[in-house]
Amino acid sequence: MTSTSPTPAPGTEQSVRVSAFSNFIFASRWLQAPLYAGLIVAQVFYVWQFIKELVALSQYTILGNEHAVHNMEGFSAEATTMLLVLGLVDVVMISNLLIMVIIGGYETFVSRMRLDGHPDQPEWLSHVNANVLKTKLAMSIIGISSIHLLRTFIESGYGHVSGEVMMWQTFIHLAFVASALALAWIDRMTLSPRQRSANAERGDEGVSYRSDDAAH
């Protein structure tokens, strides 16, 4: 009795081709990995910038070296120190923004980091998705804009910034605030009643979790 090989089911070969192409498209997400590596390099530059500004602050406040700071002629010692400290805070907040983009973006768009149970895992990473990431980035941008606006107000008191520039910076800051509120409202509207109930139990209603989190 001769054995015959089973005849492939109709459409099986086409399904295999479609599956291979789908896997190829899905694997293309790794093209973003060098982009996040580049942001890590940018983070190194910001660390170097922070060190330079910290050294300038130390030389000015401790050694009294007025040549350590630039473009601050006419400012009082208190105002100069405050502006230097705000510069440090600005660098730190931008670095925090980079960390959120690197970690949150990689986790959302490239690959899971599988940090469950890690003592240093950020709290927000356990429920990060595209909507949560956009909202957090918008809030970080508002914080950075607030620092720049505060520096503008201080400099305006010494005539280094015109009223028109200060007005436009205020309008831009308000635009950032309005954009963040709109993103948060849209995110809230996209939540299902079950997700809202789950968020309310966690005490952070308005934050969008993954659909599998809401099912627990």
Salt bridges, closest charged atoms under 4 A:
GLU13 OE2 - ARG17 NH1 3.40
ASP90 OD2 - HIS148 NE2 3.09
GLU107 OE2 - ARG210 NH2 3.32
GLU205 OE2 - ARG188 NH2 3.25
